[in-house]
Amino acid sequence: MTIKIHCFGESGNAYKAALALELAGLDWTPVFVDFFGGETRGDAFRQINVMGEVPVLVDGNVTLTQSGVMQMYITEKTGKFGGETPEEAREVMRWMFWDNHKLSSPAGMTRFLMNFLPEDKRPEGVIPFTQARLKAAYTTLDTHLRGRDWIVGNALSNADLSCCGYLFYPEPFGFDRTDWPEIDRWLSTIEGLPGWKHPYDLMPGSPADRA
């Protein structure tokens, strides 16, 4: 049975789940959600996810929300990306929690404010504040990656798939990968994986569609 992901191309969190499905080799298909048209705020979508968020994964009678839970589910189905030992599995989870709090959350918000919200509605002072927090996160990740191909262990894991979620997007939000050589090298390694795709190639919907 084909797994469905309710998503849209601009969502870095949806990309985490979609990329995990793609690299795991599972049979899946994207279902476009018109986020910018207000679909996630409508009653019909709330029947799918009461939280009113993408992504949503549907696999037969299993419906999951939150990208980290989807990544864990993919690991359960395939044995991939979860770490090779109990110690590595805990370390993978540690980095996923760190990403969700320290990296993806401020990156997603900053990118939205700078690119998808009208300039006159951008709250003064918020963008510099979140960019400063992001710089601290980039420093943490760049330092950790010195001498490492992957965030945890010797193979791609959910830690990598979570932390890279927003870093492939082209819109400006205060991240230039050339400023962070270890992150740049790590992202290039991910790009070189068989089956890797850019978020706008992997999922429907991009800023160009609304231009």
N, C-alpha and C positions, 0 to 999 in steps of 0.2 A: 504494500500500500504506500502511495506517495505521501510523504510528509509535506504539509503546507506551512509556510511562514507568512503571516500577515505582516507586511513591512512596507517601507518606502526607502528609496536610495539614499536620502539625506540622513537617515538615522544610523548613527554610529553603533548604538546598542543592537539594532537589528543586524547590522553587519557582523557583529561578533558571532551571532547564532548562525547566520547564513554562511559565513566563511567556515565555521566549524563543520556544518553539514557538508559543504562542498569538499573540503579537504579530507573529511572522513569517508567520502565516496558514497554517501547515502542518497537514495532517490528522494528528491525534494523539489518543490516548485514554489516560487514566490506568489503571493496574492497582494496586489497593490492596494495600499491604504492611502486615501487622499487626505493626508494630515493637514496640508495647507488649505484645503477646502473645508476643514472642520469635521471630517468624518469621525475622528476619535472622540469628539465631544457629543456625538449623536447617540440616541437611545439604542439603535441597532448595534453599533459597535460595543456599547456598554454591556450588551448581552453576551458578547464574546469575552470581553475583559472589563470587569467592573472598575478597574483602575484607569481605564481610558488611555492606555498606552500601547505602543508597539515596542517590540515584536510580540506576536502571539504564535505559538507553535501548536499545530493540530496534527496528531498522529493517531488516526482511528478514533478511539474513545478517550484518548489522552489529550488534554488541552493544558498548555503551560504558558505562563507569563514570566517575565524577568529573564534577561539574556543569560545570566549566570546559571539559573536553574536549567535552561535549555542546554547549555554547554555540559552540565553534569549529566543530563539525560542522554546526550549523544555519547558521552563516555560510558554510561551504563550499557548502551546498545552495542557499542563497538569495541570497548576496551581502550580506546585511544584518548590521548590528551590529558589523562588524569594523574600522570606521574607513575613511575615504575615501582615505587615502594610506598609503604604507609607514610614514611617521613616526607617523601616527595609530594605525596597527595596533600598532606597538610600544608606544605610550602606553596603548592599551587593555589590552594584556597586562600592562603595568607595574601598572596599577590593579587588575587581576584578581588578580595575585599578592599585591599589598598587601592586598586585601580578604581573601583566603583566610588570610593569616597574621595580620593585625592587627585585622580587624573580624569577619568571619564566624565564625572559630574561637572566639574568646573570647565572642562574643555567643551562639552556639549552646550552648556549655558553660554559661554563666551562666544562660541561660534554662532549660535543662534542670535545673540544680541548684535553681533557685528555684521551679520550677513542676511538675516531673514526678518529682522525687526526694523521698521522704519526708523530712520535716524532720529527723528524728533521724539520718539518714544523710548529711546535708550536711556536708562537711568544713569545720571551723572555719577561718576566715580566708581561704578560697579566693575566696568571692564578693566581698568588698571588694577583694581584690587584682585580680581580673579586671575588676571594674567600674572601677577606676582605669585599667587599661590601655585599656578601652573609651572612657573619657572622653578619653584622649589621641587615640584614633582618630577619635572624633567631632569633636574640635577640628581635626584634619588635614583631614577631609572638608569640614567647614563652612567652613573658611578657603579651601580650594581652590575651592569653589562660588561664592564671591563674584564677581558679575559674569558668571556662566556659567549657561546653562540646562542643560548636560550636562557630565559629567565630562571627556569628550574631544570636541573638535570641535563641530559644530553639529547633531548628531543623536544620538538614542538609540544607545548601543553596549553591547557586552557588559560594559564597565566599569560602566555604570549598573545593568544587570541583575544583575551580581554583587554590587555594594555595597548594593543595596536589599534583598537577599534576606531578611534577618532584620528589617528595620526597619518592616515593615507589621504585624508580629504584635502582638496586644493584650496578651499576658501580660507582667508586669513583669520586667525584667532590668536596669534601670538606664538605660533610654533613654526620654526624653520628648521627642518631636519639637518641642514648643513651646519647649524650651530651646535649640534649635539652629535659628535662623531660616532659614539658607541651606539646610540639609538639609530642613527642613519645606517650603520653597518647591519644592525639587527633587522631593521625594516627591509633592507635589500635582500637579506637572507630569506625573509618571509616571502617577498615578491618572487624569489626564485623557486619557490616550492611548486611542484607539478599541481596544476589545478587552481593556483592562486588567481584571483580576479580583483580588480579595483571595485570599490563599492558601487559605483555607477554602472559598472558592467555586470555586476552580480545580482543587483536588485533593480526593479523598475522605479523610475522617478529620479529627476535631477533638476538643479536650478535651470538648466537649459530648456527643460520642458515648459517652464513658466515664463521664459524670457519673451 
